[in-house]
Amino acid sequence: MHCSRIMFTIIISALLGGCTVNGPLSAYEIHDTQAKEAPISNPTTEQTIEVSQPSNETTADIAEPSLSVEEIAMVVAQDLRNIDYEDTSEYMNGSNAYLSPGYQTALNQLRKRNEQVAKSRKIIRELYNLEVDLSSVQKSDTTAVLKVVASEKGSEMGEQFDHDLSIHVHFFRESSLRPWKVADVTFDIAVE
């Protein structure tokens, strides 16, 4: 151990002492004029740096525990659709972990507007009887799309409503070992 610490100190001293780069990488040498003017450390001060031993762990993709696309679709649909104008603190707050970064950004910009519309029109919406249409599920290793059928009840400007809707949810993931992320959701009210 003592020998490796001495070797490490020699290597660090050589690097900090101003060794030059020769060969094909010499064009990428960094020149720091301030380093030549000011000393790096006080020569009377001894510095010790602990070096950890390299780990034998691999950095390959490890499957992360995650919900199925069917379960994620239900959670996201409720989170993006359910709203109560009297208390919007829960609106669009529970599904961020399942959203792609781009979709999160778009929804964050849309959230404030939706809250203002809900307050001005006194909107209360709640999904119920959610069910994944299993015949609609299309999956590959990195993309998926499915349809959730649901009912929605609530009120807008004092008028009560209760209707059916279709919710289309699009997913992607970087590899088959990574968790699914929602890329898009559309809500279509059923026309009677």
C-alpha positions, 0 to 999 in steps of 0.5 A: 500500500505504501509503495502505491501511495508513493507511485501515486504521489510521483504521478501527481507531481509529474502531472502538476509539475508541468509535463508536456504532451508529445505525439498525435494529441499535442494539438489538444494540449491545454496551456494555462498561463496562470499556472506558470505564474502562481504556484499550485501549492505551498512546497512545505505543505504535504497533501494526501489524496486517498484513491479508491480501488476500482470496482468490479461492477459493470455499467451495463443497463440494469433493468429498473423495476417499473409498472407495465404500460397498462398500469402507467396509462391508468395513473397518467390518465387520471393525473392529467384529466382529474381536476377540481377548480377549488383545489388544483394542488393535486392536478398534474402532480402524481405522474411526472416520474412516468413522463418523458422529459419533453412531455413534462416540459410541455405539460408544465407550460400547459398546467398553469393555463389549464388551472386558470381555465378550470377556475374561471369555468368552475370545472370539476372532472373525475375519471372512473371505470378506467379500463385498458382496451387490450385489443389496442395494445401495440408494443415493440421493444422501445415503443408502445401505444394503447387505448384506455376507455373510461367514463368522466363525470363532473361539472362546468359552469354549474352544468353537470356532465357524465360521458365516455371517453377514449384516452390514447397513450403513447410510450417510448423507452431507450432500450428494452431494459429501461422503464417506459416513459409517456410521450403523448396522451390524447383525450377524445370525448365519445360523441353520442 
